């Protein structure tokens, strides 16, 4: 007989957190200008969606998402940013990353952090909850 989970865990509190990032940082291993998007709760957290939104004109560049365990950075995802000049009929760059099928789990003490390679203005938002 297969093991059956008799004690499922549910989120105790839903939340969203965000950070504005503006300082250029192209590191793939140890960014110096990473903004903290999300800090895991005392019992850990689950992130179901991440939204990267430019706050103005963008050039072809990269927004990088890292998991930080308190000592080291681990590259989680790279978001390729396209060159856009927003105007009345043209929206600014936005990337909506749906993680619902394979959520990102963060242990207590871990953080989700973000950098921009271009130094342009972005807001990075994470949506999920704490256990």
N, C-alpha and C positions, 0 to 999 in steps of 0.2 A: 504494500500500500504506500502511495506517495505521501510525503509530508504535507499536512494541511495547516495553513495559518489560522489558528483559532483566536488570535489576538491582533486583529488588524489595527493599524495606526491611522488616525485621521488628523487632519490639521486642526489645531486648537484655535488658531487665529489667522485669517487671511489678511494680506497686506500688500502694499506696493511701495517700493523705494526707488529713488532716482538720484542721479548725480549729473552735474554739468562738467564737461571736460573741454579744455581749450588748449592745453600745453602740448606741443608736439613731442612725441616719444615713439621711436620706431623699434624699441627693444622687443625681442621675442621671448626673452628669458628672465630679465630683471628690470622691469620698467621703473623709472624714478618718478614719473608723473602720473601714476595710476590713480584714478578717482574711485572711491569705494561706492559701489552701486548698492550692495546688500551685505548685511552682516547677519550670519545665521543666529537663530534663537538658541536658548539654553539647551533645548532638546533637539536641535537641528532644524533645517528648513528645506522646503521644496519650492523650486522656481518653475513655473509653467509657461511663462512668456517673457521675452525680452524685446523691448522696442528701442531702436536707435533712431533718433530724430535730429536732423541738422537744424540749426537755428539761423541759417542764412545760406549764402553762396558756398558751394563745395567744389573742390577739385578732385580729380581721380586720386583716391587715397584709401586708407584702411582704418577701421575702428577694430581694436582687438579687445577681447574679453578674456580675463584671466581668473583662475581660482587661486586664492592665496590661503595657505594653511597656517599663517602666522610667521612663517620663516621663508618659504619659497613660493615662487610664482609658477603656475602651470597654465600654458596657453590652452584655452577652452575652445574659442571660436574666433575666426576672422571674418569681419563684415566688409565686403568690398563696396566702397563709396564711389558713386558716379559723379561726374562733373555736372552740376546743375546751378543755374542762376534763377532763383525763384522770382516769380512776378505774379500778377493777377491771375493769369491762366495756368501758371506752372507752379506746382507745389514743391516745397523744399524736400530734400532727400529724406526718406523714411524706410526703415527695414523692420518688419514685424516677424520675430522668430518665435514660432509656435513650438513649445517643448512639451505640450500636453501628452503626446504619445510616449515620449521618453524624457521625463522631467529631469532637471538638474537637482541633485540632492547635495546639500552642504551640511557637514557635521558642525557641531557647536565649535566656535572659535574660527571657523572658516569665513572668508568673504569672497564676493564676486566683485572684481575690479575691471575698469575700462580705461583704454588709452586711445588717442587719435594720432595717426602718423603725420597729419598735416598741420595741426595747430588751429584748426577751425573749430567753431562752436557746435557742440553736440550735447544733447541730453540723452542719457541712457537710463531706461526704466526697466525694472524687473517686477513681475507680478507673480505672487505665490502665497506662501504662508509658512508659519512656524508650527512645529509639533509641540 
